[in-house]
Amino acid sequence: MVPNLKFDSYSFSEHVYKSLALHKAPFLKSLHLKVKHERDASDVGIWIGVAFARKVRQLILSVFFMKDSFVRFPSVLCSWNDTLVFLKLKHSILLNFPSRICLMSLRKLHLHYVMFNDEESVCNLLSCCPRLEDLIIRGSYVDVKTFTIDVPSLQRLIMEEDNLVERDGGRYVIKAPSLKYLKMSGFVGREVLLIENSPELPYGFAYTYHPWR
């Protein structure tokens, strides 16, 4: 009946299956998975599917693989969801959203060094969270030249990149009229960072930012 579950191990598929099968609480408040071995990768989608079926409120998925491989986040589960409030994804996770989704209740989204499949996946994720207020983006995104953040409800945005890595172009475009807090750090080699229509920021400014190269 416990509402919070956390699994952290190098191989724990059997334990996760048993725990989720025996879980009888009316809803799952939080599920935190730290996956450290590739043998567990194929089961991640099933675990997340069970969590969504149990109306999970907070989901944290951290994937740490030594090799250059990724776990694909099950985008089909996001076609309609009205219970997830907080989602944090870290490291070896591929986000591929070929079509629009709907995370109706999502308010906090934290992305740490994950990989987007393309620019369309970025737009299909961020533009379909009508209540999103808090967005943290850490790391860079291969094959995404223009990273568009078009979230009218967004109030807090933190963007951090590794300033030791030189990048060949790319840019961020931010459209967040409700933005009240903005923090940027580590931008090197980005051609432009455009902020449009953010009257809630101090002094109500809109500007184009050309980072140091």
N, C-alpha and C positions, 0 to 999 in steps of 0.2 A: 504493500500500500504506500510505500515511500514515493513522494512526488519528484524526487531528484535522483538521477542516475548518472554516474561518471565511470568510464572505463578507460584505463591507461595501461597498455601492455604491448608486448611485441607480437603476441598472437593470442587472440581472445574470442574468436568467433563463437565457440561453443558457449562461453559464459554469457555473451550478449544475447544469444538466442534464448537461453534458459531464462535469463532475467526478464526479457521482454515478454516471453510467453507466460510467465507467472505473474506479471505485473497486473494488478487489479484496481489501482486507483482510478477514480473517475476521469482524470486527465493527467497528463505528464507535464509537470511544471518545467523541467529542464532535462536535457540529455546532452552529455559532453563525451565525445569520442576522440581519443588520441590513437590514431592508427600508425603503427611503426613498421609493419611488415607487409610486403606485397601480397602475401597469401590471403590477407584479409580484405584486399581491395574489392574483390568481386561481391562481397557481402554488404558493402557500405550502403548501396542503394536500397537493399531490403531493410536494413536497420532504420534508415531514414523514413522509408515508407511506413513501417510499423509506428514510428514516432509520430508521423503526421496523422495516422489513423487514430492515435491516442490523444490527438489535439495538443501536441507539444507547444509550449509557449516560448521556450528558449532552446535554441539548438546551436551547439558549438562543435565544429568538426575540424580537427587538426590532423593533417596527414604528413608524416615525415618519412620520405623514402630516400635512400642513399643514391639510387639510380635516377636517371632522367626520365621518370615516368609519372603519370598523374592518375588520380581518381576522378572520374567524370561525375559531377554532381547531377542527380536525377532531376532534370528540368521538368519532366512530365508531371512530377508531383506538385509543381508550382503553378499549374494551369489555373487552379483556384484554391486558395487557402485563406481562411478568415480567423485563424487562431494564433499563428506564429507572430510573436512580437519582437523577438531579438534573434538575429542570425549572425554568427561569426564563423568565417571560413579562413583557414590558415594553410599556407604552403602548397603542397603538391596536389592542387585541386584544379580541374579544368571546368570552366563555366561555358557551356554551349547552350544558348537559348535561341533556337532558330525561329521561334514564333513568340508572340506576346504571351505574358503570364499575368497572374494577379495574386499578389500577396497583400490582401486587403488591410490587415492589421499591423503589418511590419512597421516598427518605429525606429529600430536601430539596426544598422547593417555595417559590419566591420569586415573588411577584406584585407588580408595580410599576405602579400606575395603569392596570390593566386594567379591563374592564367585564364584570360578570356580568349575564346575561339576567334572572335572577330568583333568589328565595331557594332554589328547588328545585335550581338549578344549583350553588349553593354547597354544599348538603348532599350532592348526588350526587358532587361532586368530593372534598370533604374527608373524607367518611365512608367512602370506598372506597379509602383508602390505608393498609392495615393496618400498615405499617412506617414511616410518616412520623414523623420526629423533629424536623425543623427547618422552621419555617414563618415566612416574612417577608411581611407585608402592608403595602404602602405605597399611600396614596391612598384615595379614597372610592368608593362604589359606588351609582350611581343606580338607583332602583327596588328596592333591597334594604333594606327597613326593619329586618329582623332578620338579622344576619350570624352564623350559628351555626357555631362551630368545635367539632365533636364528634370528637375524635381521641384515643383512649385511649393511643396510643403516643407522643404528642407530648411532647418534652422541652424544646424551645426555641421561644419565640414572641416575635416583634417586630412591633408594630403601630404605624404612624406615619400621621398625617393632617396635612393642611395646616391649621395653626391660624389662617390668615388667611381661611379660608372658613367662613362661618356656614352650618350645615346645619339643616334642618327635621326634627328628631327622628332616629329610627333608633337602633339599639342593637347591641351585640355580646354574644353569649352564648358563653361558653367552658366546655367540658366536657373537661378534659384532666387526668386523675388522675396522670399521670406527669410533669407539667410541673415543670422544675427552674429555668428561667430565663424571666423575663417582663419585657419592656420596652414601655412605652406612651408616646407623646408626641403632642401636637398635637390632642387631642380637644376639639372645641368644638361644642356644640349636641347632643351625644348624650345621650339621656335616661338611659340606664343601661348599665353594663358589668358583667355578672354572671360571676363565676368560681365554679365549683362543684367540690368534691372534688379539691383539688390538694395532697395532703399532702406532696409532695416540695418544694414551695416553702418558703422560709425561714419558720419558725414555723407551717407547715402551716395557712395561713389560707384562709378563703372569705369573699368580701365582695361587696357591691354598690357600684359606683363611679359617683357622679353628677358628671360633668365640669363645669368652670366654664363659665358661659354669659354 
